[in-house]
Amino acid sequence: MKNLQKGFTLIELMIVVAIIAILAAIAIPQYQTYVIKSQVTRAMSEASDARVLVEDCATSGKVQLGTSQGQCDTSPIVGSDILQGASQSGPALPAGMGVPHIQLPQDAAGQGKVEAQLGNHVQSRIDGGMITWIRDTNGSWSCTVDAKIGAKYAPAGCPFVP
């Protein structure tokens, strides 16, 4: 009788494992870069939402943060688990949440600023990085990221300016 072998040889299995290891060595760093870029883009978007509040306060003549009559109330800004920073005029945020820091313009044609510091649940490479939206005297906004985030992880709409 003939004895037929079924299955894979050891060398064939080793080749498959080696191929999987090579693919993983390429894919894991690419995935980590993707995750970091998506976190920076998310933080940029969340900080961008605060620009609407700054514009509203500037056009309404509100130059101070607070909840009193005539002050700019920042409580509509929702906390994020990838930002760090306490609420400037709203209620205290839960642990592990943060909001962008707002600097109001002193009049409708003044400069304003929204700064979002990355923290809490972000990748360690960008922890502490800063995204800054600046309103110029014409009322237009520009975005930049700091050196901690750098050009490698900066979104297209928010470049790194050394």
C-alpha positions as CSV (number, residue, x, y, z in Angstrom):
1,M,0.0,0.0,0.0
2,K,1.0,3.5,-0.7
3,N,1.2,5.9,2.2
4,L,0.0,9.4,1.0
5,Q,1.0,12.4,3.1
6,K,-1.5,15.1,3.7
7,G,-0.8,18.6,5.0
8,F,2.0,21.1,4.9
9,T,5.7,20.5,5.5
10,L,7.5,22.4,8.1
11,I,9.4,24.6,5.6
12,E,6.1,25.6,4.0
13,L,4.7,26.6,7.4
14,M,7.9,28.6,8.2
15,I,7.6,30.4,4.9
16,V,4.0,31.5,5.6
17,V,5.0,32.7,9.1
18,A,7.9,34.7,7.7
19,I,5.6,36.3,5.1
20,I,3.1,37.2,7.8
21,A,5.9,38.7,10.0
22,I,7.2,40.8,7.2
23,L,3.7,42.2,6.4
24,A,3.1,42.9,10.1
25,A,6.5,44.7,10.4
26,I,5.3,47.0,7.6
27,A,1.7,47.4,8.6
28,I,2.0,48.2,12.3
29,P,4.0,51.4,11.9
30,Q,1.7,52.5,9.1
31,Y,-1.3,51.9,11.3
32,Q,0.2,53.8,14.2
33,T,0.9,56.8,11.9
34,Y,-2.7,56.6,10.7
35,V,-4.0,56.6,14.3
36,I,-1.9,59.6,15.3
37,K,-2.9,61.6,12.2
38,S,-6.6,60.8,12.8
39,Q,-6.3,62.0,16.4
40,V,-4.7,65.2,15.4
41,T,-7.3,65.8,12.7
42,R,-10.1,65.1,15.3
43,A,-8.5,67.5,17.7
44,M,-8.2,70.2,15.0
45,S,-11.9,69.7,14.2
46,E,-13.0,69.9,17.8
47,A,-11.0,73.1,18.3
48,S,-12.4,74.5,15.1
49,D,-15.9,74.1,16.6
50,A,-14.9,76.7,19.2
51,R,-14.3,79.3,16.5
52,V,-18.0,79.7,16.0
53,L,-18.4,80.6,19.7
54,V,-15.5,83.1,19.4
55,E,-17.0,84.7,16.3
56,D,-20.4,84.9,18.0
57,C,-19.0,86.5,21.1
58,A,-16.8,88.9,19.0
59,T,-19.8,90.1,16.9
60,S,-21.9,90.4,20.1
61,G,-19.3,92.6,21.8
62,K,-18.6,90.1,24.5
63,V,-15.0,90.4,25.5
64,Q,-15.0,88.4,28.8
65,L,-15.5,84.7,29.4
66,G,-18.2,83.8,32.0
67,T,-21.8,82.9,32.5
68,S,-23.1,86.3,33.6
69,Q,-25.1,88.7,31.5
70,G,-22.9,90.2,28.7
71,Q,-20.2,87.5,29.1
72,C,-19.2,84.8,26.6
73,D,-20.4,81.5,27.9
74,T,-18.2,78.6,26.9
75,S,-20.3,75.8,28.3
76,P,-21.7,74.8,24.9
77,I,-18.2,73.5,24.1
78,V,-18.3,69.7,24.6
79,G,-15.4,68.0,26.3
80,S,-13.2,65.6,24.5
81,D,-11.2,62.6,25.7
82,I,-8.2,63.5,23.5
83,L,-7.8,67.1,24.8
84,Q,-6.7,68.4,28.1
85,G,-7.7,71.7,29.7
86,A,-10.4,72.7,32.1
87,S,-13.6,74.5,31.2
88,Q,-13.1,78.3,31.3
89,S,-16.6,79.3,32.3
90,G,-18.8,76.2,32.2
91,P,-19.3,73.4,34.7
92,A,-16.4,71.2,35.7
93,L,-15.6,68.4,33.2
94,P,-15.4,64.7,34.1
95,A,-12.0,63.2,34.6
96,G,-10.2,62.4,31.4
97,M,-11.9,65.2,29.4
98,G,-10.7,68.5,28.2
99,V,-11.7,71.5,26.1
100,P,-9.9,74.0,24.0
101,H,-8.7,77.2,25.6
102,I,-10.3,80.4,24.2
103,Q,-8.9,83.9,24.0
104,L,-11.6,86.3,22.9
105,P,-10.9,89.3,20.7
106,Q,-11.5,92.6,22.3
107,D,-13.8,93.8,19.5
108,A,-15.3,92.5,16.3
109,A,-12.1,93.3,14.4
110,G,-9.7,92.0,17.0
111,Q,-7.6,88.9,17.2
112,G,-8.8,85.8,18.9
113,K,-7.3,82.4,19.6
114,V,-8.4,78.9,20.2
115,E,-5.7,76.5,21.5
116,A,-6.3,72.7,21.9
117,Q,-3.7,70.8,23.9
118,L,-3.6,67.1,23.2
119,G,-3.7,64.8,26.1
120,N,-5.5,62.1,28.1
121,H,-6.1,59.3,25.5
122,V,-3.8,60.2,22.6
123,Q,-0.8,58.4,21.4
124,S,2.3,59.2,23.5
125,R,4.2,60.7,20.6
126,I,1.8,63.6,20.4
127,D,0.8,63.9,24.1
128,G,1.1,67.6,25.0
129,G,1.1,68.8,21.4
130,M,-0.8,72.0,20.6
131,I,-3.1,73.0,17.8
132,T,-3.7,76.7,17.5
133,W,-6.4,78.5,15.5
134,I,-5.7,82.3,15.3
135,R,-8.2,84.9,14.1
136,D,-6.6,87.8,12.4
137,T,-7.9,91.4,12.3
138,N,-9.8,90.7,9.1
139,G,-11.8,87.9,10.7
140,S,-10.2,85.0,8.9
141,W,-8.7,82.0,10.7
142,S,-5.5,80.1,10.3
143,C,-4.4,76.9,11.9
144,T,-0.9,75.7,13.0
145,V,0.5,72.8,15.0
146,D,3.5,72.9,17.2
147,A,6.8,71.0,17.0
148,K,5.5,68.2,19.3
149,I,3.0,67.2,16.5
150,G,5.4,68.3,13.7
151,A,5.0,68.1,9.9
152,K,4.7,64.3,9.9
153,Y,1.4,64.3,11.7
154,A,0.0,67.7,10.7
155,P,-3.3,67.7,8.7
156,A,-3.3,69.4,5.3
157,G,-5.4,72.3,6.7
158,C,-3.2,72.9,9.7
159,P,0.5,72.8,8.8
160,F,3.5,72.9,11.1
161,V,5.2,76.2,11.0
162,P,8.7,76.2,12.6
